[in-house]
Amino acid sequence: MTLDFADFYREAKDECLRTVVISTGDQEQAQDLVAEAFARACASWRKVSRHPNPKAWVVRTALNVHIDRWRSRRRELPLTQPMDTVMRDQDPADPAVIAAVRRLPERQRQVVALRLLLDLDTETTAETLGISPGTVKAHLSRAVAALREALNLKEQIS
Amino acid sequence: MNDADLPALLRDAVRDTHMTVPESDITRRAGTLRVRRWVAVGGAASAVIAAAALAAVALTAPAAPSVTSQNTVAQLTAWTVAKHPDGVIDVTIRELKDPAGLQARLRADGVPASITFSRDTSPACHDYYPGHPMPKTSVNMSSLDNGVFNGAQETEGVVVAIHPDRLPSDAGLQFAVYPEGTDTSHGVTVHTFAYEFGLVDRSPACTG
């Protein structure tokens, strides 16, 4: 059965956004990136709906989108609600965790987001990021160690 | 904190983060992307609006292709292919009939092409990405697409001007024009159509 885009968007939008927030460490940018990625998924829905993991497709696309392009196009196609305003109206994510994630190298953040938040397996994560499964494991191991250290330290201080 | 807590900690950190962009904005943006990827129609016109004009033309203005002494014109009711002395080929589509005939005509004029008058494009066709299969920038693709062909709404229908000399040697054209729905917003029923024009990899199975 073909997945309907509207149903997919309703079901996957928050999970994809949260994954990209963790991947990029930037909430405001993540909303724009994910919106653009979903728009591209919608534009190519015949193909994306057949993808083994459409959520992974959206997240990968969001990570590849250059934010400046989206903003320049947004001027031509105004959204009903400015995205920056949308983000300011929301509760910010836990600042300690986000700060710890933000200190990770970019690739480690992406691996953490895909493996631990989107719950992709190692092989799918590797395929999504275009790296080997061994590299995924190595990045995850280093990232978990760094986060453990950062967050334990934070707990001790507080 | 132990390692097993980490996924829950991450989820908890972003649990109040919600995507608030309405689906209507996403699909509207997607419509713009579709049009920009495939064809430039007078700037930022939407596929549905442009196609509605096509439908209206088809309903109200029976085909009456003009012939000039300096052009080679193939006359058919549904579409016209006009080859100009400078090599530019104009395709005018009025009704969604005989896609195979249009495809054969373009191929005979030296344009490798795949034409469908339905949403189902040939599975043998793949989007053309110069030099590398993935990925490409839309800016570069748009520039390349627009160099090869340009679409416009004319009173007689959708007119696409093709520059065969600008077509990369390993690329061909793909046109898909298909019914999109029915628009009753202005008190009359208008059948709308969408169209997608773009470059695809040249291959015997796709572009002949």
HADDOCK unambig.tbl for C-alpha pairs under 7 A between the chains (distance, minus, plus):
assign (segid A and resid 13 and name CA) (segid B and resid 19 and name CA) 5.92 0.50 0.50
assign (segid A and resid 14 and name CA) (segid B and resid 18 and name CA) 5.21 0.50 0.50
assign (segid A and resid 14 and name CA) (segid B and resid 19 and name CA) 5.31 0.50 0.50
assign (segid A and resid 17 and name CA) (segid B and resid 19 and name CA) 6.35 0.50 0.50
assign (segid A and resid 18 and name CA) (segid B and resid 14 and name CA) 6.04 0.50 0.50
assign (segid A and resid 18 and name CA) (segid B and resid 17 and name CA) 6.54 0.50 0.50
assign (segid A and resid 31 and name CA) (segid B and resid 19 and name CA) 6.72 0.50 0.50
assign (segid A and resid 35 and name CA) (segid B and resid 26 and name CA) 6.57 0.50 0.50
assign (segid A and resid 38 and name CA) (segid B and resid 26 and name CA) 6.66 0.50 0.50
assign (segid A and resid 39 and name CA) (segid B and resid 26 and name CA) 4.95 0.50 0.50
assign (segid A and resid 39 and name CA) (segid B and resid 27 and name CA) 6.18 0.50 0.50
assign (segid A and resid 39 and name CA) (segid B and resid 29 and name CA) 5.88 0.50 0.50
assign (segid A and resid 39 and name CA) (segid B and resid 30 and name CA) 4.61 0.50 0.50
assign (segid A and resid 40 and name CA) (segid B and resid 30 and name CA) 6.00 0.50 0.50
assign (segid A and resid 42 and name CA) (segid B and resid 27 and name CA) 6.45 0.50 0.50
assign (segid A and resid 42 and name CA) (segid B and resid 30 and name CA) 5.77 0.50 0.50
assign (segid A and resid 43 and name CA) (segid B and resid 30 and name CA) 4.68 0.50 0.50
assign (segid A and resid 43 and name CA) (segid B and resid 31 and name CA) 6.53 0.50 0.50
assign (segid A and resid 43 and name CA) (segid B and resid 33 and name CA) 6.52 0.50 0.50
assign (segid A and resid 43 and name CA) (segid B and resid 34 and name CA) 5.65 0.50 0.50
assign (segid A and resid 79 and name CA) (segid B and resid 25 and name CA) 6.16 0.50 0.50
assign (segid A and resid 86 and name CA) (segid B and resid 20 and name CA) 6.90 0.50 0.50
assign (segid A and resid 91 and name CA) (segid B and resid 16 and name CA) 6.35 0.50 0.50
assign (segid A and resid 93 and name CA) (segid B and resid 13 and name CA) 5.17 0.50 0.50
assign (segid A and resid 93 and name CA) (segid B and resid 14 and name CA) 4.91 0.50 0.50
assign (segid A and resid 93 and name CA) (segid B and resid 16 and name CA) 6.85 0.50 0.50
assign (segid A and resid 93 and name CA) (segid B and resid 17 and name CA) 6.78 0.50 0.50
assign (segid A and resid 94 and name CA) (segid B and resid 13 and name CA) 4.49 0.50 0.50
assign (segid A and resid 94 and name CA) (segid B and resid 14 and name CA) 6.79 0.50 0.50
assign (segid A and resid 97 and name CA) (segid B and resid 10 and name CA) 7.00 0.50 0.50
assign (segid A and resid 97 and name CA) (segid B and resid 13 and name CA) 6.40 0.50 0.50
assign (segid A and resid 116 and name CA) (segid B and resid 7 and name CA) 5.14 0.50 0.50
assign (segid A and resid 117 and name CA) (segid B and resid 7 and name CA) 6.18 0.50 0.50
assign (segid A and resid 117 and name CA) (segid B and resid 10 and name CA) 6.97 0.50 0.50
assign (segid A and resid 117 and name CA) (segid B and resid 11 and name CA) 6.54 0.50 0.50
assign (segid A and resid 144 and name CA) (segid B and resid 3 and name CA) 6.99 0.50 0.50
assign (segid A and resid 148 and name CA) (segid B and resid 1 and name CA) 6.74 0.50 0.50
assign (segid A and resid 152 and name CA) (segid B and resid 1 and name CA) 6.21 0.50 0.50
